[in-house]
Amino acid sequence: MGCGNSKVIPDSNEGSKDAKSKKTIDAYSTNDAKRNSIHSAKLAFVNGNNVGGTNKSDIDEKKFNKNATNNNNKIVKYRAKFDPRVVVKYDVRALIGKGSFSRVVRVEHKGTKQPYAIKMIEVKAREGRAAADSELRVLRRVRHPYIVQLIEVFEAPDKIYMVMELATGGELFDRIIRHGSFTEKDATKALQMVLEGLRYLHSLGITHRDLKPENLLYYHPGNDSKLLITDFGLASSRKSGGDVTMKTTCGTPEYIAPEVLQRESYTNMVDCWSVGVITYILLSGTMPFDDENKTRLYTMILQGDYNFNGEPWPHVSETAKGFVRSFLTVNPRERMSCSAALEHPWITNFTSLSNRNLQRSISQNLLKRASSRNSNKSAHSSKSAKSNRSLRSQHRKVKAKELDDLLKKYNRQTHHP
């Protein structure tokens, strides 16, 4: 579903770091999970196969076995680097992901046999230390059913080990692709968990600043699984009741709020804008603001230029569209808060929602977007197509100076047509 981590680099005044230094800490795809229907659907989606029904032939078994062997070799390599205090308590099972300063592994507690994820961060470099401190400032403060939980921390002179809940149910949109049915009622069920988690964060003075579908993970594959907000690498943590304004330019381009692009001081309402973008995608399989050209993309966001054209929007309720509009309001002072959203009729009156199945249209739109992006990248290496995940950002990191140049161009076009 598109590129990997795509960030706008934070300014140095709020703890700058290279976005590559962090991998979504909770992208917990285990080797077993790769065999299940979620991963099969994702492979079919990326390769242009039938999204609605995949089978074992969709998986290249030789390739899978080779990857498993490579993964086992990496496990041995990283197990040897672990602090003895960690390996005495946990068995290292699988390497999940890696960044410039971190490695994420799946582990099992030796006593309880409970699986967890451990993020090992190299802190000798200043950027690695800043990355660890940023996440720990948030995760040590929070305890909520819809926010990934920090279990314990091991600190060594050169590394920090963060033991986390392990989420195995896949990303939010994996669930839609896997299931044959998805209705507005299903959408509100997922969004209610996100909104309750966000309301809790905001009450503590914490702003996530990088909400997007891949940071929303199901705890387990079952239909009754809770949805977890994850990845707090760009989060801002302030004392509740104090100064809640921020200035750092950060986030993922397609999900970033207009006030951040304007390089203005902003509040936790940037998270609410992102929820609006996620809701739009959740109901349609398309992005409200989408362009390969960054200048055009940012212009669309700054102007709030989106519409409800095409399938399945004619079959989506006006109440749902009103919910999206209330979030995708350019003026943050007029934007709906998480608390207000939880009282919105679309969330509270779910019994009266349409039972129309939107899954087919959503899947077709996702597949169409993936196919289009793969064709655009056909001149690149096979790795580019292999890593393509449709809903992830089209754009790599954007430096603050580059954004300033884009804004100057935008302002000249706005004031001098």
C-alpha positions as CSV (number, residue, x, y, z in Angstrom):
1,M,0.0,0.0,0.0
2,G,2.7,2.5,-0.9
3,C,6.0,3.8,0.4
4,G,7.4,3.0,3.8
5,N,7.9,5.7,6.5
6,S,7.2,9.0,4.8
7,K,7.8,11.9,7.2
8,V,8.2,15.7,7.3
9,I,11.4,16.3,9.2
10,P,10.8,18.0,12.6
11,D,12.5,21.2,13.4
12,S,15.4,21.0,15.8
13,N,13.6,23.0,18.5
14,E,11.4,20.0,19.4
15,G,13.8,17.1,19.3
16,S,14.8,16.6,15.6
17,K,15.4,13.1,14.3
18,D,15.7,11.3,11.0
19,A,12.3,9.6,10.3
20,K,14.2,6.5,9.1
21,S,15.4,6.0,12.6
22,K,12.0,4.7,13.5
23,K,10.0,1.9,12.1
24,T,6.4,1.6,13.1
25,I,7.0,-0.1,16.4
26,D,3.8,-2.0,16.2
27,A,4.0,-3.4,12.7
28,Y,4.0,-6.8,14.2
29,S,3.8,-9.2,11.2
30,T,5.0,-12.6,12.4
31,N,6.1,-15.4,10.2
32,D,2.8,-17.2,11.0
33,A,0.8,-14.1,10.1
34,K,2.4,-14.1,6.7
35,R,0.7,-17.3,6.0
36,N,-2.8,-16.2,7.0
37,S,-5.5,-14.6,4.9
38,I,-4.6,-11.0,5.8
39,H,-1.1,-11.3,4.2
40,S,-2.5,-13.2,1.3
41,A,-4.9,-10.4,0.6
42,K,-2.2,-7.9,0.9
43,L,0.0,-9.8,-1.6
44,A,-2.9,-10.1,-4.0
45,F,-3.6,-6.4,-3.6
46,V,0.0,-5.4,-4.3
47,N,0.3,-7.8,-7.3
48,G,-3.0,-6.9,-8.9
49,N,-4.7,-10.2,-8.2
50,N,-8.3,-10.8,-7.0
51,V,-8.7,-8.9,-3.8
52,G,-11.9,-10.6,-2.8
53,G,-10.5,-14.1,-2.7
54,T,-6.9,-15.3,-2.5
55,N,-5.5,-18.8,-2.2
56,K,-2.3,-20.5,-1.4
57,S,-1.0,-20.1,-4.9
58,D,-0.8,-16.4,-4.3
59,I,2.3,-17.0,-2.1
60,D,5.6,-17.9,-3.6
61,E,6.6,-20.6,-1.1
62,K,10.2,-20.7,-2.1
63,K,10.5,-17.0,-1.6
64,F,8.7,-17.3,1.7
65,N,11.1,-20.0,2.9
66,K,14.1,-18.0,1.8
67,N,12.8,-15.0,3.7
68,A,12.2,-17.1,6.7
69,T,15.8,-18.5,6.6
70,N,17.2,-15.0,6.3
71,N,15.0,-13.9,9.2
72,N,16.2,-16.7,11.4
73,N,19.8,-15.7,10.6
74,K,19.0,-12.2,11.6
75,I,17.4,-13.4,14.8
76,V,20.6,-15.2,15.8
77,K,22.6,-12.1,14.9
78,Y,20.5,-9.7,17.0
79,R,20.0,-12.1,19.9
80,A,23.7,-12.1,20.4
81,K,23.5,-8.3,20.8
82,F,20.8,-8.3,23.4
83,D,21.5,-7.4,27.0
84,P,21.7,-10.5,29.2
85,R,18.9,-9.2,31.4
86,V,16.6,-9.3,28.4
87,V,17.4,-12.7,27.0
88,V,17.2,-14.3,30.5
89,K,13.5,-13.2,30.6
90,Y,12.5,-13.3,26.9
91,D,13.1,-15.7,24.0
92,V,13.7,-13.8,20.8
93,R,11.5,-15.3,18.1
94,A,11.5,-13.1,14.9
95,L,12.9,-9.9,13.5
96,I,9.9,-7.7,12.7
97,G,11.5,-4.5,11.4
98,K,14.4,-2.1,11.5
99,G,15.3,1.5,11.2
100,S,18.5,3.6,11.3
101,F,18.8,3.3,15.1
102,S,16.4,0.5,16.0
103,R,15.5,-3.1,15.6
104,V,12.1,-4.6,16.5
105,V,11.8,-8.3,17.3
106,R,9.0,-10.6,18.4
107,V,9.7,-12.2,21.7
108,E,8.1,-14.6,24.1
109,H,8.2,-14.3,27.9
110,K,9.9,-17.4,29.2
111,G,7.6,-17.8,32.2
112,T,4.2,-16.9,30.9
113,K,4.8,-17.7,27.2
114,Q,3.0,-14.4,26.4
115,P,4.3,-12.9,23.1
116,Y,5.5,-9.3,23.0
117,A,7.5,-7.0,20.8
118,I,10.8,-5.5,21.8
119,K,12.2,-2.3,20.2
120,M,15.9,-2.1,20.7
121,I,17.2,1.4,20.1
122,E,20.9,2.3,19.7
123,V,21.3,5.4,21.9
124,K,25.0,6.2,21.4
125,A,24.1,8.6,18.6
126,R,22.2,11.7,19.6
127,E,19.5,11.0,17.1
128,G,18.9,7.5,18.6
129,R,18.7,8.9,22.1
130,A,16.2,11.6,21.0
131,A,14.1,8.9,19.3
132,A,14.0,6.8,22.4
133,D,13.3,9.7,24.8
134,S,10.4,10.9,22.5
135,E,8.5,7.6,22.6
136,L,9.2,6.9,26.3
137,R,7.9,10.3,27.4
138,V,4.6,9.3,26.0
139,L,4.4,5.6,26.6
140,R,5.4,5.8,30.2
141,R,2.4,8.2,30.9
142,V,-0.4,6.3,29.1
143,R,-2.6,3.4,30.0
144,H,-5.6,2.9,27.8
145,P,-7.3,-0.1,26.1
146,Y,-7.0,1.5,22.7
147,I,-3.3,2.7,23.0
148,V,-0.4,0.3,22.6
149,Q,1.0,-0.5,26.0
150,L,4.6,-0.3,27.2
151,I,5.3,-3.3,29.4
152,E,8.7,-2.6,30.7
153,V,12.0,-0.9,29.8
154,F,15.6,-2.2,30.0
155,E,18.3,0.6,29.8
156,A,21.9,0.0,29.0
157,P,24.7,2.5,28.3
158,D,24.4,2.0,24.5
159,K,20.9,0.6,24.0
160,I,17.3,0.9,25.3
161,Y,14.9,-2.1,25.1
162,M,11.2,-1.2,25.1
163,V,8.9,-4.2,25.7
164,M,5.5,-3.6,24.1
165,E,2.2,-5.2,23.5
166,L,2.3,-7.4,20.4
167,A,-0.5,-6.6,17.9
168,T,-1.1,-9.5,15.5
169,G,-4.4,-8.5,13.9
170,G,-3.0,-6.4,11.1
171,E,-3.6,-2.8,10.1
172,L,-7.0,-1.3,9.8
173,F,-7.3,-1.7,6.1
174,D,-6.0,-5.3,6.1
175,R,-9.2,-6.0,8.0
176,I,-11.4,-4.4,5.3
177,I,-9.6,-6.3,2.5
178,R,-9.9,-9.6,4.3
179,H,-13.6,-9.3,5.2
180,G,-16.3,-9.7,2.6
181,S,-18.4,-7.1,4.2
182,F,-17.8,-3.6,5.4
183,T,-20.6,-1.1,6.3
184,E,-20.9,2.3,7.9
185,K,-21.6,0.6,11.2
186,D,-18.3,-1.2,10.9
187,A,-16.6,2.1,10.2
188,T,-18.1,3.8,13.3
189,K,-17.1,0.8,15.5
190,A,-13.4,1.3,14.5
191,L,-13.5,5.1,14.7
192,Q,-15.1,5.0,18.1
193,M,-12.1,3.2,19.5
194,V,-9.7,5.6,17.8
195,L,-11.6,8.6,19.1
196,E,-11.7,7.3,22.6
197,G,-8.0,6.7,22.6
198,L,-7.3,10.2,21.1
199,R,-9.6,11.9,23.6
200,Y,-7.5,10.3,26.4
201,L,-4.2,11.4,24.8
202,H,-5.4,14.9,24.4
203,S,-6.6,15.1,28.0
204,L,-3.0,14.4,29.0
205,G,-1.6,17.1,26.7
206,I,-0.3,14.5,24.2
207,T,-0.7,15.0,20.5
208,H,0.1,12.1,18.2
209,R,1.0,14.1,15.1
210,D,1.2,11.2,12.7
211,L,-2.1,9.4,12.7
212,K,-2.6,7.3,9.6
213,P,-4.0,3.8,8.8
214,E,-0.8,1.9,9.3
215,N,-0.5,3.3,12.8
216,L,-3.9,1.7,13.7
217,L,-3.4,-2.0,14.5
218,Y,-5.8,-4.7,15.6
219,Y,-4.6,-6.5,18.7
220,H,-5.6,-10.0,17.4
221,P,-7.2,-11.3,14.2
222,G,-10.6,-12.0,15.8
223,N,-13.7,-10.0,15.0
224,D,-13.9,-8.8,18.6
225,S,-10.3,-7.4,18.6
226,K,-9.7,-3.9,19.9
227,L,-7.9,-1.4,17.7
228,L,-4.7,0.2,19.0
229,I,-3.1,3.6,18.3
230,T,0.6,3.0,17.8
231,D,3.9,4.7,16.8
232,F,4.5,7.7,19.0
233,G,7.8,8.7,17.4
234,L,6.6,12.1,16.4
235,A,4.2,12.7,19.4
236,S,4.4,15.9,21.5
237,S,3.9,15.5,25.2
238,R,3.0,18.5,27.3
239,K,1.5,19.0,30.7
240,S,-2.3,19.1,30.5
241,G,-3.6,22.6,31.1
242,G,-0.3,24.2,30.1
243,D,0.7,25.6,26.8
244,V,-0.6,23.1,24.2
245,T,0.7,24.9,21.1
246,M,3.4,23.4,18.9
247,K,5.5,24.6,16.0
248,T,7.4,21.6,14.7
249,T,6.7,20.8,11.1
250,C,6.1,17.0,11.1
251,G,3.7,14.3,9.9
252,T,3.0,12.4,6.8
253,P,2.1,14.5,3.7
254,E,-1.3,13.2,2.7
255,Y,-2.5,13.3,6.4
256,I,-1.0,16.6,7.5
257,A,-3.2,19.4,8.7
258,P,-3.2,22.8,6.8
259,E,-2.0,24.8,9.8
260,V,1.1,22.6,10.0
261,L,1.8,23.3,6.3
262,Q,1.3,27.0,6.9
263,R,4.1,26.8,9.5
264,E,1.8,28.3,12.1
265,S,1.5,27.4,15.8
266,Y,-0.9,24.5,16.1
267,T,-2.8,22.4,18.7
268,N,-4.0,18.8,19.1
269,M,-6.6,19.6,16.5
270,V,-4.1,18.4,13.9
271,D,-4.9,14.9,15.1
272,C,-8.6,15.6,14.4
273,W,-7.8,16.6,10.8
274,S,-6.0,13.3,10.4
275,V,-9.0,11.4,11.7
276,G,-11.1,13.1,9.0
277,V,-8.7,11.9,6.3
278,I,-8.8,8.4,7.7
279,T,-12.6,8.4,7.8
280,Y,-12.7,9.5,4.2
281,I,-10.4,6.7,3.2
282,L,-12.3,4.2,5.4
283,L,-15.6,4.9,3.6
284,S,-14.2,5.0,0.1
285,G,-10.8,3.4,-0.3
286,T,-9.6,6.8,-1.8
287,M,-7.7,9.7,-0.3
288,P,-9.4,13.2,-0.1
289,F,-6.1,14.9,-0.9
290,D,-3.9,13.0,-3.4
291,D,-1.3,14.1,-5.9
292,E,2.1,12.9,-6.8
293,N,3.2,16.5,-7.1
294,K,3.9,17.9,-3.6
295,T,3.0,21.5,-4.5
296,R,-0.4,20.5,-5.9
297,L,-1.0,18.2,-2.9
298,Y,-0.3,20.9,-0.4
299,T,-2.4,23.3,-2.3
300,M,-5.3,20.9,-2.1
301,I,-4.8,20.6,1.6
302,L,-4.4,24.3,2.3
303,Q,-7.6,25.0,0.4
304,G,-9.6,22.0,1.8
305,D,-10.1,20.9,-1.8
306,Y,-11.8,17.5,-1.8
307,N,-15.2,16.1,-2.9
308,F,-17.5,13.1,-2.5
309,N,-17.5,12.1,-6.2
310,G,-17.4,8.5,-7.5
311,E,-18.2,5.2,-5.9
312,P,-19.2,4.4,-3.2
313,W,-20.1,8.0,-2.2
314,P,-23.6,8.0,-3.7
315,H,-24.4,5.2,-1.3
316,V,-22.8,6.8,1.8
317,S,-25.2,8.6,4.2
318,E,-25.2,12.3,4.5
319,T,-24.6,12.0,8.2
320,A,-21.3,10.2,7.5
321,K,-20.3,12.9,4.9
322,G,-21.2,15.6,7.5
323,F,-18.9,13.8,10.0
324,V,-16.0,14.0,7.5
325,R,-16.7,17.7,6.7
326,S,-16.6,18.5,10.4
327,F,-13.1,17.2,10.7
328,L,-11.8,18.4,7.3
329,T,-12.3,22.0,8.2
330,V,-9.4,24.2,7.3
331,N,-9.8,26.5,10.2
332,P,-8.8,24.5,13.3
333,R,-11.0,26.6,15.6
334,E,-14.0,25.4,13.7
335,R,-12.9,21.8,13.5
336,M,-14.7,19.1,15.4
337,S,-12.9,17.8,18.5
338,C,-12.6,14.1,19.6
339,S,-15.1,14.7,22.4
340,A,-17.6,16.3,20.0
341,A,-17.1,13.5,17.5
342,L,-18.0,10.9,20.0
343,E,-21.3,12.7,20.4
344,H,-21.9,13.1,16.7
345,P,-25.1,11.4,15.4
346,W,-23.2,9.2,13.0
347,I,-21.3,7.7,16.0
348,T,-24.1,7.6,18.5
349,N,-27.0,6.4,16.3
350,F,-25.2,3.5,14.8
351,T,-28.3,1.3,14.9
352,S,-29.9,3.5,12.2
353,L,-26.9,3.4,9.9
354,S,-27.0,1.9,6.4
355,N,-26.2,-1.8,6.1
356,R,-25.1,-1.4,2.5
357,N,-21.8,-3.3,1.9
358,L,-19.1,-0.8,0.8
359,Q,-16.3,-3.4,0.8
360,R,-16.3,-4.1,-3.0
361,S,-16.1,-0.4,-4.0
362,I,-13.4,0.2,-1.3
363,S,-11.3,-2.8,-2.4
364,Q,-11.7,-1.8,-6.1
365,N,-10.5,1.7,-5.3
366,L,-7.6,0.5,-3.3
367,L,-6.6,-1.9,-6.1
368,K,-7.0,0.8,-8.7
369,R,-4.7,3.1,-6.7
370,A,-2.1,0.4,-6.2
371,S,-2.1,-0.6,-9.9
372,S,-1.7,3.1,-10.9
373,R,1.2,3.6,-8.5
374,N,2.9,0.4,-9.6
375,S,2.7,1.5,-13.3
376,N,4.1,4.9,-12.4
377,K,7.0,3.2,-10.7
378,S,7.6,0.6,-13.4
379,A,10.9,2.2,-14.4
380,H,12.2,1.7,-10.9
381,S,13.6,-1.4,-9.4
382,S,11.5,-4.4,-8.4
383,K,12.0,-3.5,-4.8
384,S,9.9,-0.4,-5.3
385,A,6.9,-2.5,-6.5
386,K,7.5,-5.1,-3.8
387,S,7.2,-2.5,-1.0
388,N,4.2,-0.7,-2.5
389,R,1.3,-0.2,-0.1
390,S,-1.3,1.9,-1.6
391,L,-2.4,4.1,1.3
392,R,1.1,5.1,2.4
393,S,2.4,8.5,1.4
394,Q,3.6,9.1,-2.1
395,H,6.3,11.4,-0.8
396,R,9.6,11.0,1.1
397,K,10.8,13.4,3.8
398,V,10.2,17.1,3.2
399,K,12.6,19.5,4.8
400,A,11.3,22.6,6.4
401,K,13.1,24.8,4.0
402,E,11.6,23.0,1.0
403,L,8.2,23.4,2.6
404,D,8.9,27.2,3.0
405,D,9.7,27.4,-0.7
406,L,6.5,25.6,-1.6
407,L,4.5,28.0,0.6
408,K,6.1,31.0,-1.0
409,K,5.1,29.7,-4.4
410,Y,1.6,28.9,-3.1
411,N,1.2,32.4,-1.6
412,R,2.3,34.1,-4.8
413,Q,-0.3,32.1,-6.8
414,T,-3.0,32.9,-4.3
415,H,-2.4,36.6,-4.1
416,H,-1.5,37.1,-7.8
417,P,-3.7,34.9,-10.0
